Amino acid sequence: MSGVGELYQELILDHNRSPRNYRRMDDATGFAEGRNPLCGDQLTVWLKVDGDTVVDASFHGSGCAISKSSASLMTAAVKGRTRGEALRMFEQFQAVVTGTVPAAAARDDLGKLAVFSGISAFPVRVKCATLAWHALKAALGGPAQAVSTE
């Protein structure tokens, strides 16, 4: 494995072992539950939005290393972003992990999230990587709701 590949793998493993923002949020302004029935991943994403800015984000649940690390990196990345910026990040992330946009094209906007670009080679894992993102999009959209990757 290349040095960059090992670094990416270590980043994913680190966020799986010690996920950031892994907590319930009692004072959230929005939340959504996400489920991936294919593999059993399930999580809830909570957001605190003030005006148009995501001031806090967290998640809780169970899932594989890719699902949990994606949620961890996502919650850190959207803090301080506007709703529109968070939704654009969702679109960019989705495009990178499905392989429709090369990671290099979105690296400046996605930062560490570009680590998931290799997921496009494993289509069944795309749903693991995007589960938290679909929940984020739903939580930004209004009242609590459940989302599924199916």
Buried (B, 14 or more C-beta within 10 A) or exposed (E): EEEEEEEBBEBBEEBBEEBBBBEEBEEBBBBBBBBBEEBEBBBBBBBBBEEEBBEBBBBBBEBBBBBBBBBBBBBBBBBEBBBEBBBEBBEBBBBBBBBEBEBEEBBEBBEEBBBBBBBBEEEEBBBBBBBBBBBBBBBBEEEEEEBBBE
